[in-house]
Amino acid sequence: MNFDQQVAAAGFPEDVQVTREDRLDGLLFRALQGEPGRRQRGAELLLTPEAVRLYGEGPATAMVLTRLLAEVDAGLPVAQNGLFERIVFVGD
């Protein structure tokens, strides 16, 4: 299942955008709600390379989406100076 299919299957509300960015320090996932610059809400979750190796990319992505959906359900925090709350998953 590709990322867009996983996001759709996770059941995010229509007004929430979920993105994934490959970075040197891991995979950065974002759940964003609202227009940029207008009290945009969101949360980020960084999945370290160690966590990807430990869990596998597909299961780790499913775990990340579940965690981000819980953040959405609880109410995403408002961005502070353009920065979002960040959660980090590391390998054990």
WOJOZI-V12343 format. One record per residue. N is the residue number from 1. BURIAL is 1 if it has 16 or more other C-alpha atoms within 10 Angstrom, else 0. Layout:
BEGIN
n=[N & N]
burial=[BURIAL & BURIAL]
END
This chain:
BEGIN
n=[1 & 2 & 3 & 4 & 5 & 6 & 7 & 8 & 9 & 10 & 11 & 12 & 13 & 14 & 15 & 16 & 17 & 18 & 19 & 20 & 21 & 22 & 23 & 24 & 25 & 26 & 27 & 28 & 29 & 30 & 31 & 32 & 33 & 34 & 35 & 36 & 37 & 38 & 39 & 40 & 41 & 42 & 43 & 44 & 45 & 46 & 47 & 48 & 49 & 50 & 51 & 52 & 53 & 54 & 55 & 56 & 57 & 58 & 59 & 60 & 61 & 62 & 63 & 64 & 65 & 66 & 67 & 68 & 69 & 70 & 71 & 72 & 73 & 74 & 75 & 76 & 77 & 78 & 79 & 80 & 81 & 82 & 83 & 84 & 85 & 86 & 87 & 88 & 89 & 90 & 91 & 92]
burial=[0 & 0 & 0 & 0 & 0 & 0 & 1 & 0 & 0 & 0 & 0 & 1 & 0 & 0 & 0 & 1 & 0 & 1 & 0 & 1 & 0 & 0 & 0 & 0 & 0 & 1 & 1 & 1 & 1 & 1 & 1 & 1 & 1 & 0 & 0 & 0 & 0 & 0 & 0 & 1 & 1 & 1 & 1 & 1 & 1 & 1 & 1 & 1 & 1 & 0 & 1 & 1 & 0 & 0 & 0 & 0 & 0 & 0 & 0 & 1 & 1 & 1 & 0 & 1 & 1 & 1 & 0 & 1 & 1 & 0 & 1 & 1 & 0 & 0 & 0 & 1 & 1 & 1 & 1 & 0 & 0 & 0 & 0 & 1 & 0 & 0 & 1 & 0 & 1 & 0 & 0 & 0]
END
